[in-house]
Amino acid sequence: MPIHKAEFLISNTDVKKAPQDPLPEYAFIGRSNVGKSSLINMLTNQKKLAKTSGTPGKTQLINHFKIDDNWFLVDLPGYGYAKTSKSSRQKFQKLITDYFEQRKNMVNAFVLVDARHEPQKIDLAFMRWLGEHGIPFSIVFTKADKLSSNELGKNLRRYKMKFLQEWQSLPQTFTTSATSKLGKDEIINYIERLNEVVKDEIPKLISKP
């Protein structure tokens, strides 16, 4: 089902100030410059909903977008900022961990990975952290249009082999391109299916102290 309405609600650095609506939410996160904003704009059929930039670390806040008045899309700061100070990196890291540890209505994290590169330690470490904390996640391979189908297939197989060295199975994965809109329907349909599963549980989770 295509998205018909996407509206920006709030940006903040305090998880406690995030929207309290009893709606499921889905977090999008990845290394700096992985194409997160472009992907979000592609999924929501808007050109400037999420601000794009060639400068790594542009997203420095938790950004909430309400989708079709039915669920939240959350744009989180990236991890691995080569051009920011150590104190800034620590601040962003705390913001990210606070979000995942405190948001009871967070259903799934979409971890964005650049399909052009070999498995990166920082991506694998972040997914390991999610697994250790029982946080459901999917892997979204971005920028697939930058590779030939043969190169893409080789990279994805290499990633799977590396991932399975630590995990028993691969999570749900998506291959995407913000340019060609590859993977758009698959991600949206996946979210819609999850919404059906959790719709009765989210209000109960939020109401718990």
Steps between C-alpha positions, in 0.01 A plus 500: 500500500655836399544778755248780449590737782829567674545789739790615713408519869801571718877496532663465838796375700289362785319171449248597767378782274417263214131465401286304742238388248426126531632423153769259381825656386786392281853634533736561208868516586839443341850631460551858387431562131335161445207659316250503785330829420471413131344166590249660737400753234458219248284291735273793586466634144647835601812678383587698811334330797839392632785741432777356286860610523841396378635582846525190723318528831240750380221330694575580863152473650221248537256593223143369515276486193137387521401280208135482388401575862573134562869460592823689562811501287798602714817644347784443747852646504756294316784327676867534412568868447854543377475881506344557843664527837522216747254676732253539214528132408434404862198729510353346183575150627307568822212647301480184289524256791246700704258484210521124453493426872207729583259504204250228580314539170810455282412195290799463270829670419602524136881499497626655176814359343672628185481213250822614330725417794622189673355428846608780733595432862295791627181372331552148630575631851184709502286207390667286764398758760140492375496121522648499850225736611219305333418776252349374170673628189519462125787577264444744214767499231508846339636641173449174309478697176869587533598138430450253219269210584802269514693727738192549714442126528862438599491771767174374648629142514819621665299690759282198573804277551657752739176550693443127544836464669334645811128449444291188445298661224475817296227748598253639249700681232411753231695619198422860411574794276366847571551581132312209342267446801614141523380343825241767575193277485674219687586721798160670518315168470720352772416789733130461424516130589676577827242768577225240477687274739569763769200735472326360808818473709646849459241683719555243776878538484487878517259500793737289712702704753 
